[in-house]
Amino acid sequence: MANRRGLTFWGQWLAAMLMTNLVLGALVMWRFAELPSEYRLLSVLTILGSVPCYGLLHVYHKRNGMLSGLARLLAAWVLLLGGLLIMSYATKTTDNYSRELMFTWAVLGFLVQACTYLPLHMLTRLHSRRLRKDRRSVIVGTGGLAQELAKKLTHPNRVPLVGLIATESGQDRGESELPVLGSLVNLRAIIARQQIRRVYIALPLDEISHIEGIYIDLLDMGVDVVWIPDFGSMLLLNQSVAEIEHMPAIYLNESPLSSHPAALFAKEAMERSLALLAIILLSPVMIATAIAVRRSSPGPILFKQERHGWNGEVIKVWKFRSMRVHDDSEVKQATRHDDRVTPVGRFIRRTSIDELPQLFNVLFGEMALVGPRPHAVTHNIYYTDKIRAYMARHRIKPGITGLAQITGHRGETETVDKMQQRVNQDLNYINQWSLWLDIKILIKTPFSLLSKNIY
């Protein structure tokens, strides 16, 4: 929860401070035709002081309504201005500033912040609501704990709850308006049929043995698994758990992106913008490559291969064709001296130019700039039964580059152990995800192209 709140805060705070300081700069330039040092200092102090003031009053909390959010914004702005005024009195610098200009800035500063707050707040809430509607859920359990959770989740603005799943023990089902969809043995079929995206486990302590089995069984299903422990009879000391309407919730299988819609929105906005910019800047390279591929050997310029995307959905990933046309139905990765690779193909693979068309996959929303590299569907089928939690790497969108690529786990994976190492890095990325991690990976990716494992 802290990650999403932090991202929401910093994104809206950045927009607010940018607009506020632009207004300050415009007023000062209009009045003095220059930007004196005391006003530059004021700009810096405003940025530094706004962080504790806005954080203290929870200005950008996702649960704020439109009016309450504006009220908190006004209170934080007044608190910030009051602090700056006290500081100027303490340092005897009040005479360095124009009172008329400061009053105008105080008013216009709040107005421009409100103008940035309203659309961003609305956009974040709409995006979160849209994702929430798609997060169809079931509860494993039919007893008292499950019934209580069902009542909490059926409140307005919560996830769409489809029904309950019974265990084999036949626990008391109580009274509920929700249907019992089946038993644990049919859980995977129910998830596929009902298009479930989240599974809540609400079992009494005497059935806790089911939890690990459910968690392991659903790792490759593209669903969030949330355990609601039955702690009613236990005394917990110094424990850290999330809450759903004051009920403790231990998140067993949820990535930062799937649990934080605002984070997902920020990542997509950043990556699609960068993808569009890269397509424009690299268009001469892509046009030249297309001509070279066409002349290198008979066949299409682009190679479109079916691969698993977000939550296991099959997408077509674009690449410049680097091999002669052949039957690729068998599981066979490119090797160092693969005779299927053309001379032009060897160069564009070595320089990773063959990956550039995937910028269009990013622009269309099928891929990300950073994420686990998508493998061919036939490769996934081959490795699913050989590597534990292999398909869990598809909990987020596949990427053009990723943590595995910058840590040396690229190229041929001729052994299951090498693929296991790559998968481990992909899962580490999912667990540790942040926008800053994405930026670091993007910065390091050009240096990873010097690796000898690219062919």
Secondary structure, DSSP 8 states (H G I E B T S, - for coil): -HHHHHHHHHHHHHHHHHHHHHHHHHHHHHHHSS--HHHHHHHHHHHHHHHHHHHHTTTT-TT--HHHHHHHHHHHHHHHHHHHHHHHHHTT-GGGS-HHHHHHHHHHHHHHHHHHHHHHHHHHHHHHHHHHHH--EEEE--SHHHHHHHHHHTSTTS--EEEEEE-TT-------SS-EEEEGGGHHHHHHHHT--EEEE---GGGTTHHHHHHHHTTTTT-EEEE----TT----S---EEETTEEEEEEE--HHHH-HHHHHHHHHHHHHHHHHHHHHHHHHHHHHHHHHHHHSSS-SEEEEEEE-GGG-EEEEEEE--B-S----S-----TT-TTB-HHHHHHHHTTGGGTTHHHHHHTTS-EEES----BHHHHHHHHTTSTTGGGGGGS--EEE-HHHHTT--S---SHHHHHHHHHHHHHHHHH--HHHHHHHHHHHHHHTT-TT--
